[in-house]
């Protein structure tokens, strides 16, 4: 798995986005890619901070992450259908231990962003960036104006600037290059409204013939849900 340069630049990568944006799958794949790019003695942490949705979260992939030596931390009850807004103190290790790099998966839209904002003073002590996952085929981010509005809402709730967009436009197995390219065009229009650049385009596996103005991140399916 290739590790995008954007993930290598900072000690902490924070992934935010609207419901259904695919931020958890991106977060898990980012942690795997960083593990490959930064072998021991460097350590990798994935903090699942989705305090609202009890099903679609990166903690569901905890076992395969831990097998690769990636430390996973999550709120209490994260692996059940009961939620708690209480965040574990284990996530602070990314701020306190120089050996660690981290990925924070932020769920809950503005509520999750508020929780993220509570860590602002700690985050500002290390090199970090907030990246926003966008699936233009989902509600609330289906046109440039909606993407811009969501950007403003998440940034305002957290008190943190969003450094870049991740184009995660997809319809699961039905995704094709045209969908991704149409999504990219929409995100680039949103960029004109917000000043936030497009920094990465994700694909599940390999999509033949895909063209993008950003780096392409070929991901593997990592999260599987039991209902």
C-alpha positions as CSV (number, residue, x, y, z in Angstrom):
1,X,0.0,0.0,0.0
2,X,1.3,3.4,-0.9
3,X,1.4,6.1,1.8
4,X,0.3,9.4,0.4
5,X,2.8,12.2,1.0
6,X,0.0,14.2,2.7
7,X,-0.1,11.7,5.6
8,X,3.7,11.7,6.0
9,X,3.9,15.4,6.6
10,X,2.4,15.6,10.0
11,X,2.6,13.8,13.4
12,X,-1.2,13.8,13.6
13,X,-3.7,13.5,10.8
14,X,-7.3,14.3,11.7
15,X,-10.1,13.1,9.4
16,X,-13.5,14.8,9.6
17,X,-16.5,14.8,7.3
18,X,-20.2,14.5,6.9
19,X,-22.1,11.3,7.7
20,X,-21.4,8.8,5.0
21,X,-18.2,10.5,3.8
22,X,-16.2,7.3,4.4
23,X,-13.9,9.0,7.0
24,X,-13.5,5.8,9.0
25,X,-12.4,3.7,6.1
26,X,-9.9,6.4,5.1
27,X,-8.6,6.6,8.7
28,X,-8.0,2.9,8.9
29,X,-6.3,2.8,5.6
30,X,-4.2,5.9,6.6
31,X,-3.1,4.1,9.7
32,X,-2.0,1.0,7.7
33,X,-0.2,3.1,5.2
34,X,1.6,5.1,7.9
35,X,2.6,1.8,9.6
36,X,4.2,0.7,6.4
37,X,5.9,4.1,5.7
38,X,7.2,4.5,9.3
39,X,8.4,1.1,10.6
40,X,9.5,0.5,14.2
41,X,10.7,2.1,16.4
42,X,8.1,4.7,15.3
43,X,4.6,3.9,16.6
44,X,1.2,4.4,15.1
45,X,-2.0,5.3,17.0
46,X,-5.5,5.3,15.6
47,X,-8.1,7.1,17.8
48,X,-11.7,6.4,16.9
49,X,-13.5,9.5,18.2
50,X,-16.9,8.8,16.7
51,X,-19.0,9.4,19.7
52,X,-22.4,9.4,17.8
53,X,-22.6,6.5,15.3
54,X,-22.1,3.1,17.0
55,X,-21.8,1.1,13.8
56,X,-19.7,2.8,11.2
57,X,-16.5,3.4,13.0
58,X,-12.9,2.5,12.7
59,X,-12.8,0.6,16.0
60,X,-14.6,-2.2,14.0
61,X,-11.3,-2.9,12.4
62,X,-9.4,-3.0,15.7
63,X,-8.3,-6.6,15.5
64,X,-6.6,-6.3,12.1
65,X,-5.0,-3.0,13.1
66,X,-3.6,-4.4,16.3
67,X,-2.2,-7.4,14.4
68,X,-0.1,-4.9,12.5
69,X,1.2,-3.2,15.6
70,X,-1.2,-0.2,15.4
71,X,-2.5,1.0,18.8
72,X,-6.3,1.5,18.7
73,X,-8.1,3.6,21.2
74,X,-11.8,4.5,21.3
75,X,-14.6,5.8,23.6
76,X,-16.1,3.4,26.0
77,X,-18.7,1.1,24.4
78,X,-17.3,1.9,20.9
79,X,-17.6,-1.7,19.9
80,X,-21.3,-2.0,20.9
81,X,-24.5,-0.2,20.0
82,X,-24.3,2.0,23.1
83,X,-22.4,5.3,22.9
84,X,-20.5,7.3,25.4
85,X,-19.0,10.8,24.9
86,X,-16.2,10.0,27.3
87,X,-12.8,9.9,25.5
88,X,-10.1,7.7,26.8
89,X,-6.9,9.3,28.0
90,X,-4.9,6.9,26.0
91,X,-5.2,9.1,22.9
92,X,-3.0,11.7,24.6
93,X,0.0,9.5,24.0
94,X,0.3,11.0,20.5
95,X,1.0,14.4,22.1
96,X,3.2,13.1,24.9
97,X,5.3,10.4,23.3
98,X,7.7,11.5,20.5
99,X,7.7,8.0,19.1
100,X,4.0,8.1,18.1
101,X,2.3,9.3,15.0
102,X,-1.5,9.3,15.0
103,X,-4.7,9.3,13.0
104,X,-7.9,10.7,14.6
105,X,-11.2,9.5,13.1
106,X,-13.7,12.2,14.0
107,X,-17.4,11.3,13.7
108,X,-20.6,13.0,14.7
109,X,-20.2,16.0,12.4
110,X,-20.5,19.2,14.5
111,X,-20.7,17.3,17.8
112,X,-17.5,15.4,17.0
113,X,-15.9,18.6,15.9
114,X,-16.7,20.2,19.2
115,X,-15.0,17.3,21.0
116,X,-12.0,17.7,18.7
117,X,-11.9,21.4,19.6
118,X,-11.5,20.5,23.2
119,X,-8.1,19.1,22.2
120,X,-7.1,22.2,20.4
121,X,-4.5,23.4,22.9
122,X,-2.8,20.0,22.9
123,X,-2.9,19.7,19.1
124,X,-1.2,23.0,18.7
125,X,1.9,21.6,20.5
126,X,2.6,19.2,17.6
127,X,2.5,19.2,13.8
128,X,-1.0,18.3,12.8
129,X,-3.6,18.8,10.0
130,X,-7.3,18.4,9.7
131,X,-8.5,16.8,6.4
132,X,-12.1,16.7,5.3
133,X,-13.4,13.6,3.5
134,X,-16.0,14.4,0.9
135,X,-18.3,11.9,-0.9
136,X,-20.3,14.1,-3.4
137,X,-22.8,11.2,-3.9
138,X,-24.0,11.6,-0.3
139,X,-26.5,14.1,1.2
140,X,-25.2,17.4,2.6
141,X,-22.1,17.4,0.3
142,X,-23.8,16.9,-3.1
143,X,-22.9,20.3,-4.6
144,X,-20.1,22.9,-4.1
145,X,-22.3,25.1,-1.9
146,X,-23.1,22.3,0.4
147,X,-19.5,21.2,0.6
148,X,-18.5,24.8,1.5
149,X,-21.2,25.0,4.1
150,X,-20.1,21.8,5.8
151,X,-16.5,23.0,5.7
152,X,-17.5,26.2,7.6
153,X,-19.6,24.3,10.1
154,X,-17.0,21.7,11.0
155,X,-14.2,24.4,11.2
156,X,-16.4,26.6,13.4
157,X,-17.4,23.8,15.7
158,X,-13.8,22.7,16.2
159,X,-12.1,26.1,16.1
160,X,-9.6,24.5,13.7
161,X,-8.9,25.2,10.1
162,X,-9.4,22.4,7.5
163,X,-6.1,22.0,5.6
164,X,-7.4,20.0,2.6
165,X,-10.2,18.0,1.0
166,X,-10.1,14.2,0.4
167,X,-12.2,13.2,-2.6
168,X,-13.8,10.0,-1.5
169,X,-16.7,10.1,-4.0
170,X,-18.0,6.5,-4.4
171,X,-20.9,4.2,-4.8
172,X,-19.1,1.2,-3.3
173,X,-18.6,-1.5,-6.0
174,X,-20.3,0.6,-8.6
175,X,-17.7,3.3,-8.5
176,X,-16.1,4.2,-11.8
177,X,-13.6,6.9,-13.0
178,X,-16.3,9.2,-14.2
179,X,-17.9,9.4,-10.8
180,X,-14.6,10.2,-9.2
181,X,-13.7,12.8,-11.8
182,X,-17.2,14.4,-11.5
183,X,-16.7,14.5,-7.7
184,X,-13.3,16.1,-8.1
185,X,-14.7,18.8,-10.3
186,X,-17.3,19.6,-7.7
187,X,-14.8,19.7,-4.9
188,X,-12.5,22.0,-6.9
189,X,-15.5,24.4,-7.3
190,X,-16.0,24.2,-3.5
191,X,-12.3,25.0,-3.1
192,X,-12.9,28.3,-4.9
193,X,-15.5,29.2,-2.3
194,X,-13.5,28.1,0.8
195,X,-9.8,28.3,-0.2
196,X,-9.4,24.7,1.0
197,X,-7.4,22.7,-1.6
198,X,-8.0,19.2,-2.9
199,X,-5.1,17.2,-1.6
200,X,-6.1,13.5,-2.1
201,X,-8.4,11.2,-4.1
202,X,-9.2,7.8,-2.8
203,X,-10.2,4.6,-4.6
204,X,-11.0,1.2,-3.3
205,X,-8.5,-1.0,-5.0
206,X,-7.4,0.2,-8.5
207,X,-9.6,2.2,-10.8
208,X,-8.3,1.9,-14.4
209,X,-8.0,5.2,-16.3
210,X,-8.6,7.5,-13.4
211,X,-7.2,11.0,-13.8
212,X,-6.8,13.4,-10.9
213,X,-5.2,16.7,-10.1
214,X,-4.4,15.3,-6.6
215,X,-2.4,12.3,-5.4
216,X,-4.4,9.0,-5.6
217,X,-4.6,6.7,-2.6
218,X,-5.5,3.1,-3.5
219,X,-7.2,1.7,-0.4
220,X,-8.3,-1.8,0.7
221,X,-11.6,-2.7,2.3
222,X,-10.8,-2.8,6.0
223,X,-14.1,-2.3,7.8
224,X,-16.8,-5.0,7.7
225,X,-20.0,-4.7,9.7
226,X,-22.1,-7.3,11.5
227,X,-25.8,-6.5,11.8
